[in-house]
Amino acid sequence: MLEFSEELAYRGVLMAIRKKRSGPGGARPGAGRKPILRDRVRVTFDLEREDVDALREVAGKDRASVSSVIRDAVRAFLNRRKRR
């Protein structure tokens, strides 16, 4: 029977001897989740706690993220401003 360290060394040798898989490997072109925003910019700002709680409640009811609720609100605000 092999000692513990000898057993680990033996397993290491076996793993090194195993044939490597052949094939393309790696990520496929076009695979993965598509980005939601094409040219995003991260913005940090402060809000009152009660406003954040209200945003979370709206997002939960709409089954959306807080970020998407804020993006929609900003877009609506900017569209209203353009019409003036």
N, C-alpha and C positions, 0 to 999 in steps of 0.2 A: 504494500500500500504506500502511496506517495504522501509525502508531507504536504501541508497546506501550501507553502511557497512553491514547492516543486509542481504541485497540481496547477497553480496559477501560471507558472512558466510554461508548462506543457500546453495549457489551453492557449496561451499567447502564441506559441509556435504553430499550433493547429490553425488558429485564425489567420496567421501570416501565410500559411501554405494554401489556404482555400483560394479557389479561383475567383478572380474578380468578375463581376457581372459585366457583360458587354452590352452596349446599347447607348443610345444618345444621352440619357440622364439629363438632369437639370430641368429648369422651367421651360415649358412650351411657350412659343410666341403667342401672345394674345390671351394667355391663361391668367386666371386670378380675377379678383374683384375689380371692377372698373371704378375709376375715381368719380366721386359725386360732383366735385368742382374741378374745372379745368385749370384755372389760374388762381388758386386760393392764396390768401394772405391771412396769417394768424393775427388777431387783434385781441388785446387784453384791456379790459376796462372794469370799473367797479360799479356794482349795483347795490341797492338796499336789499336786505335779506327778504323782506316781504315781497319785493318784485321778483326775486329769484324763486321764491316759493310759488308765486303765481305762475311764473313761466314753466316751472316743473309740472304744475297741475295741468296747465293747458297742453303741454307736451304729452303728458300721460293720457289725457282724454283723447288726443288726436293720434296716439300711438306714433309719435314722432320724437326726434331728439330736440333738446333745448336749442341747440345750434340751428336746426332747421326752422324752428319757430322764430328765432331772432332774425335769421336771414330773410324769411318771408315778411316779417314786420318792417325791416329796413327797406326791402324792395318796395313794399306798399307805400311807405313814407316818401321815398324818393320819387316814385311815380306820381304821387299827389303833388309834390313840389314842382315837378316838371310841367304839370297842367296849369299852373298859375299864370 
